[in-house]
Amino acid sequence: MFKRLLSSVCFLGLLLMSACGQPDESGTKALTPEEVSLGFFNAIYVERDVSKAVRYVDNDLKEVIEHYHIASAVQRHVLGLSMTDVTMSIDEIDIDFFRKFTDDVTVIVKMEGLRGGRDWVDDRTIRLVKRGKSWIIVEILPEKGRIEQ
């Protein structure tokens, strides 16, 4: 009984380790869809640095974002949500547990902060695709509306 339990625990451990991000060709760890999503929104809303944000998007979206030059313009015109003092988290992701068979996901990022000086909670949905071992944002989906507090 103990051997069976031990072998099951070892198998589960190996399975979970294999699901973690593996280093890509450059030797850096491939980012998960969650890390890419939060990295993008952090660059726009916290660091307010468009050049950091474009690292996470495909070429078509990169052109649109670079057109606006500054983070506040990207917030307003691309994301439709100007906010300050933002904290964010992953609200939802439609991806299977093992991630091996999925190459297209949507992620909902929940943002809390100030909008016009008032507390505001909202979300934005983005679509990512897997290119090689890396995830990249290809679309910012239309706004669904404000989350009631």
Backbone as CSV, one residue per row, in Angstrom:
resi,resn,N_x,N_y,N_z,CA_x,CA_y,CA_z,C_x,C_y,C_z
1,MET,0.827,-1.186,0.000,0.000,0.000,0.000,0.876,1.258,0.000
2,PHE,1.904,1.271,0.846,2.792,2.429,0.940,3.541,2.648,-0.370
3,LYS,3.994,1.540,-1.009,4.710,1.664,-2.283,3.815,2.285,-3.350
4,ARG,2.575,1.859,-3.374,1.630,2.373,-4.362,1.406,3.873,-4.134
5,LEU,1.232,4.272,-2.878,1.041,5.667,-2.543,2.280,6.492,-2.915
6,LEU,3.450,5.974,-2.589,4.701,6.667,-2.903,4.880,6.823,-4.405
7,SER,4.604,5.775,-5.166,4.750,5.867,-6.618,3.730,6.832,-7.213
8,SER,2.530,6.886,-6.646,1.515,7.834,-7.122,1.938,9.269,-6.851
9,VAL,2.496,9.517,-5.670,2.953,10.856,-5.319,4.119,11.272,-6.221
10,CYS,5.040,10.359,-6.460,6.174,10.661,-7.355,5.700,10.960,-8.766
11,PHE,4.763,10.174,-9.271,4.224,10.384,-10.613,3.541,11.748,-10.700
12,LEU,2.740,12.069,-9.690,2.049,13.354,-9.683,3.067,14.499,-9.641
13,GLY,4.113,14.366,-8.848,5.165,15.384,-8.777,5.852,15.592,-10.114
14,LEU,6.195,14.498,-10.791,6.835,14.607,-12.107,5.894,15.242,-13.123
15,LEU,4.627,14.886,-13.039,3.638,15.434,-13.954,3.511,16.944,-13.761
16,LEU,3.447,17.379,-12.508,3.345,18.810,-12.238,4.603,19.554,-12.658
17,MET,5.762,18.962,-12.444,7.010,19.610,-12.856,7.093,19.751,-14.363
18,SER,6.578,18.776,-15.087,6.638,18.859,-16.545,5.681,19.899,-17.086
19,ALA,4.657,20.278,-16.315,3.702,21.288,-16.758,4.233,22.698,-16.561
20,CYS,5.278,22.871,-15.785,5.853,24.200,-15.550,6.521,24.701,-16.819
21,GLY,6.697,26.021,-16.895,7.330,26.611,-18.067,8.750,26.099,-18.251
22,GLN,9.089,25.742,-19.456,10.425,25.261,-19.784,11.229,26.393,-20.410
23,PRO,12.524,26.398,-20.223,13.338,27.444,-20.846,13.228,27.370,-22.370
24,ASP,13.218,28.529,-23.012,13.188,28.534,-24.472,14.616,28.510,-25.013
25,GLU,14.771,28.748,-26.313,16.073,28.643,-26.957,17.092,29.616,-26.373
26,SER,16.624,30.758,-25.886,17.551,31.745,-25.347,17.940,31.442,-23.905
27,GLY,17.387,30.384,-23.329,17.731,29.986,-21.975,16.843,30.612,-20.909
28,THR,15.875,31.455,-21.318,14.968,32.048,-20.338,13.695,31.209,-20.252
29,LYS,13.063,31.264,-19.105,11.847,30.491,-18.878,10.710,31.072,-19.720
30,ALA,9.991,30.219,-20.409,8.839,30.653,-21.190,7.748,31.115,-20.228
31,LEU,7.145,32.264,-20.504,6.118,32.816,-19.637,4.784,32.125,-19.864
32,THR,4.018,31.998,-18.799,2.672,31.436,-18.882,1.720,32.502,-19.424
33,PRO,0.520,32.109,-19.870,-0.454,33.118,-20.310,-0.773,34.141,-19.211
34,GLU,-0.816,33.682,-17.970,-1.080,34.591,-16.860,0.037,35.612,-16.702
35,GLU,1.281,35.165,-16.798,2.427,36.070,-16.659,2.485,37.073,-17.804
36,VAL,2.178,36.631,-19.009,2.154,37.534,-20.161,1.061,38.582,-19.979
37,SER,-0.123,38.146,-19.568,-1.257,39.065,-19.377,-0.951,40.110,-18.319
38,LEU,-0.486,39.663,-17.162,-0.177,40.595,-16.082,1.000,41.498,-16.441
39,GLY,1.976,40.959,-17.167,3.110,41.769,-17.601,2.671,42.911,-18.508
40,PHE,1.774,42.607,-19.438,1.262,43.625,-20.344,0.515,44.723,-19.590
41,PHE,-0.453,44.322,-18.764,-1.244,45.313,-18.039,-0.403,46.082,-17.020
42,ASN,0.564,45.428,-16.410,1.465,46.110,-15.484,2.274,47.186,-16.226
43,ALA,2.747,46.869,-17.419,3.510,47.839,-18.202,2.665,49.065,-18.550
44,ILE,1.395,48.869,-18.856,0.521,49.982,-19.246,0.018,50.765,-18.044
45,TYR,-0.428,50.067,-17.000,-1.091,50.751,-15.888,-0.185,51.105,-14.716
46,VAL,0.870,50.344,-14.476,1.727,50.607,-13.318,3.016,51.300,-13.754
47,GLU,3.748,50.671,-14.661,5.011,51.258,-15.116,4.790,52.365,-16.142
48,ARG,3.643,52.339,-16.802,3.268,53.334,-17.810,4.350,53.440,-18.891
49,ASP,4.743,52.275,-19.405,5.837,52.171,-20.363,5.383,51.340,-21.567
50,VAL,5.075,52.015,-22.657,4.577,51.353,-23.861,5.627,50.400,-24.439
51,SER,6.902,50.767,-24.360,7.953,49.911,-24.927,8.033,48.567,-24.197
52,LYS,7.705,48.533,-22.927,7.664,47.260,-22.203,6.413,46.471,-22.570
53,ALA,5.318,47.158,-22.798,4.053,46.493,-23.113,4.097,45.774,-24.459
54,VAL,4.781,46.356,-25.449,4.774,45.755,-26.786,5.541,44.434,-26.846
55,ARG,6.323,44.127,-25.835,7.015,42.833,-25.777,6.040,41.668,-25.701
56,TYR,4.841,41.937,-25.230,3.868,40.881,-24.963,2.824,40.714,-26.068
57,VAL,2.885,41.526,-27.129,1.845,41.502,-28.155,2.407,41.139,-29.521
58,ASP,1.512,40.713,-30.420,1.945,40.388,-31.781,2.133,41.677,-32.588
59,ASN,2.625,41.545,-33.801,2.988,42.711,-34.615,1.819,43.635,-34.931
60,ASP,0.631,43.071,-35.222,-0.520,43.922,-35.548,-0.912,44.797,-34.363
61,LEU,-0.987,44.199,-33.198,-1.348,44.937,-31.992,-0.218,45.895,-31.584
62,LYS,1.003,45.499,-31.853,2.161,46.342,-31.551,2.076,47.665,-32.320
63,GLU,1.704,47.600,-33.596,1.566,48.805,-34.410,0.518,49.748,-33.834
64,VAL,-0.606,49.188,-33.407,-1.684,50.002,-32.839,-1.212,50.668,-31.553
65,ILE,-0.592,49.898,-30.675,-0.142,50.427,-29.384,0.942,51.489,-29.578
66,GLU,1.888,51.229,-30.463,2.955,52.212,-30.694,2.432,53.495,-31.329
67,HIS,1.329,53.408,-32.049,0.714,54.587,-32.652,0.341,55.621,-31.584
68,TYR,-0.074,55.155,-30.406,-0.510,56.070,-29.352,0.634,56.587,-28.483
69,HIS,1.802,56.027,-28.584,3.041,56.504,-27.961,3.093,56.448,-26.428
70,ILE,2.059,56.879,-25.746,2.112,56.951,-24.288,1.039,56.058,-23.656
71,ALA,1.340,55.600,-22.458,0.474,54.628,-21.787,-0.932,55.161,-21.539
72,SER,-1.058,56.431,-21.181,-2.395,56.970,-20.917,-3.262,56.949,-22.175
73,ALA,-2.656,57.174,-23.327,-3.406,57.105,-24.590,-3.786,55.666,-24.915
74,VAL,-2.909,54.712,-24.621,-3.231,53.296,-24.832,-4.380,52.895,-23.907
75,GLN,-4.323,53.340,-22.659,-5.418,53.053,-21.724,-6.742,53.559,-22.283
76,ARG,-6.745,54.775,-22.737,-7.971,55.433,-23.190,-8.480,54.880,-24.521
77,HIS,-7.594,54.748,-25.513,-8.048,54.436,-26.870,-8.023,52.951,-27.224
78,VAL,-7.089,52.202,-26.664,-6.983,50.782,-26.995,-7.765,49.930,-26.000
79,LEU,-7.606,50.241,-24.713,-8.250,49.448,-23.668,-9.575,50.043,-23.203
80,GLY,-9.813,51.301,-23.509,-11.066,51.939,-23.128,-11.241,52.080,-21.627
81,LEU,-10.134,52.216,-20.884,-10.221,52.286,-19.432,-9.016,53.027,-18.870
82,SER,-9.200,54.298,-18.520,-8.137,55.083,-17.899,-8.238,54.918,-16.390
83,MET,-7.145,54.468,-15.774,-7.116,54.265,-14.327,-5.736,54.587,-13.777
84,THR,-5.674,54.877,-12.467,-4.417,55.066,-11.756,-4.434,54.193,-10.516
85,ASP,-3.280,54.054,-9.883,-3.135,53.252,-8.660,-3.749,51.863,-8.835
86,VAL,-3.403,51.221,-9.913,-4.045,49.960,-10.294,-3.332,48.756,-9.683
87,THR,-4.135,47.849,-9.165,-3.660,46.509,-8.817,-4.456,45.559,-9.688
88,MET,-3.838,44.456,-10.045,-4.514,43.548,-10.966,-4.288,42.104,-10.579
89,SER,-5.194,41.277,-11.047,-5.103,39.836,-10.810,-5.803,39.125,-11.959
90,ILE,-5.512,37.845,-12.074,-6.191,37.031,-13.085,-7.553,36.652,-12.524
91,ASP,-8.587,37.010,-13.246,-9.944,36.690,-12.809,-10.366,35.330,-13.339
92,GLU,-10.004,35.053,-14.600,-10.409,33.799,-15.224,-9.508,33.503,-16.414
93,ILE,-9.286,32.225,-16.656,-8.528,31.803,-17.831,-9.162,30.524,-18.357
94,ASP,-9.393,30.466,-19.650,-10.011,29.263,-20.224,-8.929,28.379,-20.831
95,ILE,-8.299,27.625,-19.977,-7.212,26.768,-20.430,-7.289,25.462,-19.668
96,ASP,-6.917,24.371,-20.343,-6.947,23.090,-19.654,-5.799,23.002,-18.657
97,PHE,-5.928,22.124,-17.677,-4.983,22.020,-16.576,-3.562,21.750,-17.048
98,PHE,-3.403,20.906,-18.024,-2.061,20.505,-18.428,-1.435,21.395,-19.496
99,ARG,-2.218,22.225,-20.166,-1.743,23.222,-21.129,-1.027,22.657,-22.352
100,LYS,-0.890,21.379,-22.447,-0.121,20.805,-23.546,-0.895,20.800,-24.860
101,PHE,-2.217,20.787,-24.792,-3.026,20.649,-25.994,-3.705,21.954,-26.380
102,THR,-3.361,23.036,-25.704,-4.006,24.315,-25.944,-3.003,25.296,-26.537
103,ASP,-3.417,25.981,-27.604,-2.538,27.005,-28.156,-3.281,28.317,-28.402
104,ASP,-4.489,28.438,-27.844,-5.290,29.646,-27.974,-6.130,29.775,-26.703
105,VAL,-5.928,30.857,-25.943,-6.653,31.036,-24.684,-7.155,32.464,-24.551
106,THR,-8.181,32.623,-23.738,-8.603,33.962,-23.339,-8.372,34.098,-21.844
107,VAL,-7.934,35.279,-21.461,-7.643,35.576,-20.060,-8.415,36.836,-19.686
108,ILE,-9.065,36.803,-18.524,-9.742,37.977,-17.998,-8.902,38.508,-16.845
109,VAL,-8.474,39.755,-16.980,-7.673,40.405,-15.949,-8.571,41.384,-15.198
110,LYS,-8.644,41.200,-13.892,-9.434,42.089,-13.028,-8.523,43.201,-12.533
111,MET,-8.996,44.450,-12.662,-8.208,45.600,-12.240,-8.989,46.411,-11.215
112,GLU,-8.279,46.810,-10.168,-8.865,47.657,-9.129,-7.976,48.880,-8.992
113,GLY,-8.585,50.039,-8.920,-7.812,51.268,-8.791,-8.713,52.476,-8.744
114,LEU,-8.170,53.591,-9.201,-8.918,54.842,-9.202,-9.216,55.260,-10.634
115,ARG,-10.442,55.689,-10.827,-10.857,56.240,-12.118,-11.562,57.554,-11.817
116,GLY,-10.980,58.638,-12.261,-11.548,59.944,-11.944,-11.547,60.217,-10.449
117,GLY,-10.574,59.680,-9.723,-10.470,59.897,-8.293,-11.363,59.010,-7.438
118,ARG,-12.128,58.126,-8.063,-13.046,57.252,-7.327,-12.606,55.806,-7.475
119,ASP,-12.888,54.999,-6.450,-12.579,53.569,-6.519,-13.309,52.945,-7.696
120,TRP,-12.602,52.062,-8.396,-13.177,51.451,-9.602,-12.655,50.030,-9.729
121,VAL,-13.543,49.129,-10.078,-13.171,47.743,-10.349,-13.692,47.415,-11.736
122,ASP,-12.827,46.853,-12.572,-13.217,46.548,-13.946,-12.400,45.361,-14.421
123,ASP,-12.701,44.878,-15.589,-11.891,43.805,-16.160,-11.719,44.014,-17.651
124,ARG,-10.708,43.366,-18.177,-10.462,43.358,-19.611,-10.108,41.941,-20.010
125,THR,-10.598,41.530,-21.175,-10.372,40.184,-21.687,-9.439,40.268,-22.885
126,ILE,-8.423,39.401,-22.868,-7.476,39.357,-23.977,-7.353,37.928,-24.472
127,ARG,-6.983,37.810,-25.735,-6.771,36.486,-26.326,-5.292,36.326,-26.618
128,LEU,-4.764,35.173,-26.234,-3.357,34.857,-26.458,-3.256,33.593,-27.297
129,VAL,-2.203,33.510,-28.087,-1.900,32.286,-28.826,-0.474,31.862,-28.500
130,LYS,-0.251,30.582,-28.640,1.071,30.039,-28.379,1.831,29.978,-29.691
131,ARG,2.984,30.619,-29.722,3.856,30.593,-30.892,5.159,29.966,-30.456
132,GLY,5.392,28.750,-30.915,6.547,27.999,-30.431,6.281,27.625,-28.989
133,LYS,7.141,28.078,-28.097,6.943,27.827,-26.666,6.462,29.075,-25.936
134,SER,6.266,30.172,-26.671,5.911,31.450,-26.051,4.451,31.800,-26.296
135,TRP,3.846,32.471,-25.322,2.496,32.993,-25.450,2.586,34.459,-25.821
136,ILE,1.669,34.905,-26.704,1.669,36.291,-27.151,0.219,36.773,-27.258
137,ILE,-0.009,38.016,-26.891,-1.348,38.604,-26.957,-1.639,38.981,-28.406
138,VAL,-2.763,38.509,-28.930,-3.127,38.805,-30.311,-4.382,39.667,-30.433
139,GLU,-5.148,39.771,-29.341,-6.394,40.528,-29.442,-6.839,41.001,-28.067
140,ILE,-7.349,42.220,-28.043,-8.021,42.730,-26.855,-9.497,42.688,-27.198
141,LEU,-10.240,41.845,-26.486,-11.637,41.612,-26.818,-12.503,42.789,-26.382
142,PRO,-13.649,42.978,-27.052,-14.524,44.106,-26.704,-14.928,44.079,-25.236
143,GLU,-15.086,45.264,-24.700,-15.406,45.436,-23.289,-16.764,44.823,-22.939
144,LYS,-16.808,44.160,-21.804,-18.060,43.564,-21.342,-18.744,44.436,-20.297
145,GLY,-17.999,45.347,-19.682,-18.624,46.251,-18.716,-17.973,46.203,-17.360
146,ARG,-18.441,47.065,-16.515,-17.885,47.236,-15.172,-18.370,46.131,-14.246
147,ILE,-17.488,45.704,-13.368,-17.837,44.726,-12.345,-18.412,45.510,-11.169
148,GLU,-19.590,45.144,-10.728,-20.183,45.818,-9.563,-19.451,45.429,-8.313
149,GLN,-19.220,46.390,-7.434,-18.480,46.158,-6.193,-19.376,45.629,-5.117
